């Protein structure tokens, strides 16, 4: 496929012409054929054009991932507009900020979310913003033919907002040329056929969701959209892969680890993954131990380790391997995809200077993948996007990733960490400074430093306070501005921050502080509380659990929460949602919820 042309749109349209009745997308028990999908996208694209939208207009989508969502995504791209996914779990204040920055005039949403969109629009000062329901077919034009024009490679394709170090999210802009190049790279890597079934499990606020939605359709294959309750549950996700004969799956390493952990439990079975021909891992550092355990269980299924920043049209490297990397300290991130060049430069140096091969340095990306910059933020754009001094091409640009890497003698790259304070928690890219900006607005917090602790995988806030904190109230305050994954699980109160001899913050001293322990250990009062405390202990690997101890303050995460819910169902026969655990995080509180469900 020619990378210089946006022929992926025409490829999907050709499948719709030749194989109109072939299944294109599956969502639960629903499905849509190529003909149905393409006609619906064409009709909705004409609605956007009829509202005066077109190239460089940004159209947000505020809806659950579904067939309707995919229709909306295709309609936005076919119309030449820029696609902006909005996470329905984000707090209203964050969504209002994003809509304001995007200067949105029209939002595509589920019918049941129109009132929410308009309320958020008022909060953002966008009184003229309109909300159009994705599931309202009555307002669509009759003309379902393909649109004549294709977007140009230099036009805006999508904007995805990521965590920002100044306290507000920043919108990374990707152009059609970079997006198309990435789609072609995935097709080259995976070589999908019309027989493939590819899982779409990434939240649509993650850039990897774009290729998961679209690449299968280019190949005439099936896109399988799985709802969040399956996507975030390792057991249910792999059960789906087995049941539906999925051939390509992508996930974060922490989810795969949780799945393999379950395989190692007593009397655990093993999924039949005979149809799965590729496991892609991305979003986090990939520990060699996970790969070794995967290949012991599934030696015939290769792994692809993928790496790439949102600012560069998703992945810029791939590394494929089919056996354990015996004795390896780290799994490489691989080599550059076509039409992308990588450079390793000295850290924090301007002008940029290359380091010798094998030396550590900051990774820079150049080529067609490099995005346009950050939406309406020239300062942040200038800090990260620079003139490329190495290519010799007029107008060439590169992106400074902030990632520390080295190039091995065999040419592949290894990821060594970050040169700044950005972290990944369960695949989510988080700027710790953004959390600190929010927490400093809490009335009794005088200053705060947030650090990520890898074992267990959680965020810890170290706060200098005017009076003692109530962690639950601080978390509730933070959740008004931050996604749930960015709200710290632990709080440590300090009279002052420890400093080094030259007066700088002593991060090592902070990390060495013991996390708060319970001042009172309260024993269960009844067998139900005993059972729940035992589940807490087994899942969190702690020696003892007070009946009043918060699951999340003990180190619980969204992944371990799912383990708790499964064990509660197995032991007590009660089906619970993860929201139940957020609302009742102690064994005593949960015992009341369980008792109510049983009665």
ZIQUI-V496247 format. One record per backbone hydrogen bond with DSSP energy under -0.5 kcal/mol. NH is the residue of the N-H (numbers start at 1). CO is the residue of the C=O. Records with the same first field share a line. If there is no record, write none. Layout:
NH->CO ; CO
//
This chain:
5->2
7->5
9->6
10->6
11->7
12->8
13->9
14->10
15->11
16->12
17->13
18->14
19->15
22->19
24->32
25->32
26->223
27->30
28->225
30->27
32->25
34->22
35->20
36->20
37->33
38->34
39->35
40->36
41->37
42->38
43->39
44->40
45->41
46->42
47->43
48->44
49->45
50->46
51->47 ; 48
52->49
53->48
56->80
57->54
59->57 ; 82
60->58 ; 106
61->84
62->108
63->61
70->66
71->67
72->68
73->69
74->70
75->71
76->72
77->73
78->74
79->75
80->76 ; 77
81->76
82->57
83->157
84->59
85->159
86->61
88->86
90->87
93->480
94->91
95->91
96->92
97->93
98->94
99->95
100->96
101->97
102->98
103->99 ; 100
104->99
105->58
107->130
108->60
109->132
110->62
113->110
114->111
117->113
118->114
119->115
120->116
121->117
122->118
123->119
124->120
125->122
126->121
127->125
129->126
130->105
132->107
134->109
136->133
137->135
139->136
140->137
144->142
155->152
157->174
158->174
159->83
160->172
162->170
163->429
167->164
170->162
172->160 ; 170
173->373
174->158
176->155
177->153
179->175
180->176
181->177
182->178
183->179
184->180
185->181
186->182
187->183
188->184
189->185
190->186
191->187
196->193
198->222
199->248
200->224
201->199
206->203
209->206
210->207
211->207
212->208
213->209
214->210
215->211
217->214
218->214
219->215
220->217
221->216
222->196
223->24
224->198 ; 222
225->26 ; 223
226->200 ; 224
230->227
231->227
232->228
233->230
234->232
237->233
238->234
239->235
240->236
241->237
242->238
243->239
244->240
245->241 ; 242
246->241
247->197
248->197
249->278
251->280
255->252
256->252
257->253
258->254
259->255
260->256
261->257
262->258
263->259
264->260
265->262
268->265
273->271
276->273
277->247
278->247
279->302
280->249 ; 278
281->304
282->251
287->285
290->287
291->287
292->288
293->289
294->290
295->291
296->292
297->293
298->294
301->298
302->300
303->321
304->279
305->303 ; 319
306->281 ; 304
307->317
312->309
313->310
314->309
316->307
317->307
318->335
319->305
321->303
326->324
328->325
331->286
333->413
334->413
335->318
337->316
340->337
341->366
343->364
345->343 ; 362
346->353
349->346
355->344
359->356
361->405
362->345
363->403
364->343
365->399
366->341
367->397
368->339
370->367
371->311
372->173
373->173
375->171
377->374
381->377
382->378
383->379
384->380
385->381
386->384 ; 398
388->396
389->387
396->393
398->386
399->365
400->384
401->363 ; 399
404->417
405->361 ; 403
406->414
408->406 ; 412
411->408
413->334
414->406
416->404 ; 414
417->404
419->402
420->402
423->430
425->428
426->424
428->425
430->423 ; 428
432->421 ; 430
434->431
435->431
436->432
437->433
438->434
439->435
440->436
441->438
442->439
445->442
446->444 ; 464
447->464
449->462
451->460
453->458
454->452
458->453 ; 456
460->451
461->490
462->449 ; 460
463->461 ; 492
464->447
465->463 ; 494
466->444
471->469
473->470
474->470
475->471
476->472
477->473
478->474
479->475
480->477
481->478
482->478
486->483
487->484
488->486
489->459
490->459
492->461
494->463
500->504
503->500
506->498
507->505
510->506
511->507
512->508
513->509 ; 510
522->520
523->521
530->526
531->527
532->528
533->529
534->530
535->531
536->532
537->533
538->534
539->535
540->536
541->537
542->537
547->522
549->546
551->585
554->550
555->552
556->551
561->557
562->558
563->559
564->560
565->561
566->562
567->563
568->564
569->565
570->566
571->567
572->568
573->568 ; 569
574->568
576->574
580->577
581->577
582->578
583->579
584->580
588->547
590->586
591->587
592->588
593->589
594->590
595->591
596->592
597->593
598->594
599->595
//
